[in-house]
Amino acid sequence: TWVARALCDKAVPLVVFTGLGLPPDLQLSHPHIPVILKPASYDVVVRAVAERILGCPLPKTPIGKTSGTGLILP
């Protein structure tokens, strides 16, 4: 969690890919962090990272086949 806090403090775009979710204290202090829950398809991960870097949602055109959503955005 200290790495996520350090990145947020420096305004570095961040996406968390985890099977457990964010720890409660990090979720409270940084509710804007997008979380992708495992398992998630490749295109869900790529889309979340691209949107975070660009700072805006991408058009809803499919990148490839999807096997599930697994995406939680604030």
C-alpha positions in Angstrom: 0.0 0.0 0.0 2.9 2.4 0.6 3.8 2.2 -3.1 0.2 3.1 -4.1 0.3 6.1 -1.7 3.6 7.3 -3.0 2.4 7.2 -6.6 -0.9 9.0 -5.7 1.1 11.6 -3.8 3.2 12.3 -6.9 0.0 12.3 -9.2 1.2 9.2 -11.1 -1.6 7.4 -12.9 -2.3 4.2 -11.1 -4.6 1.1 -11.7 -4.6 -1.7 -9.2 -5.0 -5.3 -10.5 -5.8 -7.5 -7.5 -7.8 -10.5 -6.3 -8.5 -8.9 -2.9 -9.4 -5.3 -3.6 -7.8 -2.3 -1.9 -7.1 -2.3 1.8 -9.8 -0.3 3.6 -7.5 2.5 4.7 -6.2 3.0 1.2 -9.7 2.9 -0.2 -10.8 5.6 2.2 -7.8 7.9 1.6 -7.7 7.4 -2.2 -11.2 6.4 -3.4 -10.4 7.5 -7.0 -8.0 4.6 -7.6 -9.5 2.3 -10.2 -9.4 -1.4 -9.2 -9.6 -4.4 -11.5 -10.5 -7.6 -9.8 -8.9 -10.8 -10.9 -9.7 -12.7 -13.0 -10.2 -10.0 -15.7 -9.6 -10.2 -19.4 -6.6 -8.6 -21.1 -8.7 -5.9 -22.8 -10.3 -4.8 -19.5 -6.8 -4.3 -18.0 -5.5 -2.5 -21.1 -8.5 -0.3 -21.3 -8.3 0.7 -17.7 -4.6 1.6 -17.9 -5.1 3.5 -21.2 -8.0 5.5 -19.7 -6.0 6.3 -16.6 -3.0 7.5 -18.6 -5.2 9.6 -21.0 -7.4 10.8 -18.1 -10.7 10.1 -20.0 -12.9 7.2 -21.0 -12.2 5.5 -24.3 -14.9 4.9 -26.9 -16.8 1.6 -26.2 -15.3 -0.2 -29.2 -14.1 -3.7 -28.3 -10.4 -4.3 -28.2 -10.9 -8.0 -28.4 -13.1 -10.7 -27.0 -14.1 -10.2 -23.4 -14.6 -13.0 -20.9 -15.9 -10.9 -18.1 -15.9 -7.4 -16.7 -13.9 -7.5 -13.5 -13.6 -3.7 -13.6 -14.6 -1.3 -10.8 -14.3 2.4 -11.5 -15.1 5.1 -9.0 
